[in-house]
Amino acid sequence: VWMGAFGGLGKYKKETDNIHWYTRSDGVPSPYVNQIDFDGEGKLWCATSGGGVACFDNGVFKGISEEQGLQSRNALSIRYMPFNNLVYVGTDNGLHLIRNGN
């Protein structure tokens, strides 16, 4: 079970009854994770306040922010839509689409 929170991104492990928290040192671009979703390939997408979007794939975080074309670092919501294979990101500056991780 994954969870986004104002403290980072957490993954609950039933075997150890423990939550592992991913932080900036792990590559999460902001400690404020507003919403998460999974795409059709199983990648975890995170909308963050102040850090844009993060994609967690094969144990590595990839950040998407203003440098990659996102018009705001404040991603408030995120949703993967399987019918068109796009990730929709709601920011404080409008709606953005991510196609093929860009």
Buried (B, 14 or more C-beta within 10 A) or exposed (E): EBBBEEEBBBBEEEEEEEBEBBEEEBBBBBBBBBBBBEBEEEBBBBBBBEBBBBBBBEEEBBBBBEEEEBBBBBBBEBEBEEEEEBBBBBBEEEEBEBEEBE
